Amino acid sequence: MKKLVECVPNISEGRDPKIIDAVTAVIGEVEGVHLLDVDPGAETNRTVITFIGSPEGVAEAAFRVVKRAAELIDMSRHHGAHPRHGATDVCPFVPVRGVTMEECVGIARSVARRIGEELDIPVYLYEDAATRPERRNLAAVRKGEYEALAGKLGTEQWAPDFGPNVWNDRSKRTGATNVSARGFLVAYNVNLNTRDKSVASQIALDIKEAGRADRDADGNIVRDDKGQPVLVPGPYRLEACKAVGWVIPEYDRAQVSINLVNTAVTKPHQAFEACRASARDRGARVTGSELVGLIPEGDLLAAGKFYQRRAGQSAGQPRRLLLETAIQSLGLRDLAGFDAADKVIEYRAGLVDGPLVGMTNREFVDELSTDSPAPGGGSVAALCAAQAAGLTAMVGNLTVGKKKYDDVQDRVKEIAELGQDLKDFFLAAMDDDTAAFNAVMDTFRLPKGTPEESRARDLAIAAATRQATRVPLSVLEKVPGLLALAEEVGRIGNANSLSDAGVAVLTALAGAEGAYYNVLINLDALKSLDQGEEPGFAADTRARAAAAMAACEKAAGAARARIRAQLEGNLGK
C-alpha cells in the first residue's frame, strides 16, 4: 500500500491570479505529488491549496510553497476578512492512507524546522504537532493575528518553535507560518424529510461534540461562575464533530450540516447513523446525505464494511462493491449524482492502482512477453500471491450464508476480509516491484567520471538495490499468513470449493518462491557494492527470507497433502 499524505496550505493571497499561479506551480515540480484543488477567495484574500502524494514528496512541495509565497507576498500590505498570521498562514499535514498521525507529526516538525532554518520565517506548531498544550488550538496561537506579531516576537512566551524570535524587516514581510498535523476533515450534510430548521438544529445539538446548553427544572439555561452556558453531551454525541441545522431552499428541505474534523475518530457513517437515531426520536426521517468536497477512500470503505456486516453479509468484498454499498446506504445520490472518481481523494489524484494493475490480462501478459526487463518475475510473483488471496476470499464468501456451515460463519467472513486486504497488498506490490527495478536502472546512468562521482554512483546503486530487495521480501513475508488462511478456509469452508482452496495454496507457494528468487538475485547484486550506512542489510535480509520461505514450504506442503488426499478420497466414496 502506497503511503499518501495530504497537505492543505493556506496562503494570504486570494486576488492576484499571477501570484496564486506562481505559488501553486512549484507543486508540479515535485515528482509524485498531485495538485487537487486551488480555491481562492477575494473577500478573505486567501487561497486554500490542496495536494497529495508520498510523505517525502508532500514535505518537499510544502516547503517550496512556503518559500515561493514568502518571496511574492508582503504581509505588511495584506488585508482580508480571514484571520491570518503570515504569507503562508497554515500548513497542515493530513494522513490519508498507510500513514499514522505520528508520522505526519514527524513530517510537520521536519518541514517546520526547514522553514525556520532555511527561510528565516518564524514557525509555530499547532494541533497534533504542537510542542506545548497551550499551542494546540490555532486560534490561541494566532491570537491578535499578524498585527500582534510585532509585540509577540522577541518575548519568551511567544518564541516560535523554529525560526527567528525577532521582529525585523524579514519577519515583517513574511509574518509567521503555522504548521500542524491533523486528521482529515470531511464536510458532510445529512438530509431530512422536513423543512423545519428547528428539527435539524436539535439533531445537531444531539450529535455535536460540544453538546447542548444544560437547563434547570424551569427550563432556564444553567450558567457557570463566568456567566457562560454549561454544556452537556447530547444523547448521540460524537467526538471530533461540529454540527448545525439549516434549511436549503434549493433542496426544499432541512439538513444537518456537519464538519467531521478528524475522520480517524468519527467517520461519516457514524454521523449518519447518529442523525438517523436522533431524527427518529423526533418523528423525522433521514433521506440521504451529501458530501461536500473530497473524502479518503478508507472512510467510504469503512461505511461499506459497516453496512455489509450489519446486514449479516460478508465485508470481504472488492473495493468497488464496498464503495457502492456505502454510496447506496448513505444515500449519497439523494440530491444529485455521485461519482467516486470525482469525490474520493485518491481517485482524483490517480493514486489507487498502478499502471500494471490497471492493465487487462492480455495487456499485462503482452507487456511481460516483450524484451523489456520490467515487469518481470517480481511482479508476476506478486500477482500469483494476489490471485491466491483472491481465491481465499472467494472460498470464504462462497461459505457465507450456507446453513451447513453455520458454526463457522463469523470466521469465514473474517477470512474473506483478510483475503481482500492481502489481495490489495500484493496487487500494489506488482507496480512497486517494477518501479523499484526501474529506479535501479536509473542509478546506472549516473556519472562516474571522477572518484567522487563513482563512489556516489555505487552508493546510489546499492540504496536502490536494497529497495528493490525490500519489495519481494515484503511479498514473501506476507505469504505464510496467506497460506494459513487458504489452508483453514479449505478445511472449514464450502466443500464444493475445496479445489479452489487447493489452487490458492499452490499459487501462494509459487508467489512466495518467485519472491524468494528475486530477493536472492538482488542480494547477489549487492555483494560487490559498498553498503554505506546499512552494512548488515544483506545478512539480515537473507536470514528473514530463508525463514519465511521455510515457513511457506512447511505450510504449503501440509495443506497440499491434506487437500489432495481429500479430493482423491472423494472419488473413492
Buried (B, 14 or more C-beta within 10 A) or exposed (E): EBBBBBBBBBBBBBBBEEBBEBBBEBBEEBEBBBBBBBEBBEEBBBBBBBBBBBBBBBBBBBBBBBBBBBBBBBBEEBEBEBBBBBBBBBBBBBBBBBBEBEBBBBBBBBBBBBBBEEBBBBBBBBBBBBEEEEBBEBEEBBEEBBEBBEEBBBEEEBBBBBBBBEBEEBBBBBBBBBBBBBBBBBBBBBBBEBBBBEBBBBBBBBBBBEBBBBEEEEEEEEEEEEEEBEBEBBEBBBEBBBBBBEBBEEBEBBBBBBBBBBBBBBBBBBBBBBBBBBBEEBEBEBBBBBBEBBBBBBBBBBBBBBBBEEEEBBBBBEBEEBBBBBBBBBBBBBBEEBEBEEBBBBBBBEBBBBBBBEBEEEEBEEBBEEEEEBBBBBBBBBBBBBBBBBBBBBBBBBBBBBEEBEEBBEBBBBBBBBBBBBBBBBBBBBBBBBBBBEBBEEBEEBEBEEEEEEEBBBBBBBBBBBBBBBBBBBBBBBBBBBBBBBBBBBBBBBBEBBEBBBBBBBBBBBBBBBBBBBBBBBBEBBEEBEBBEEEEBBEEBBEBBBEBBEBBBEBBEEBBEBBEEBEEEEEEE
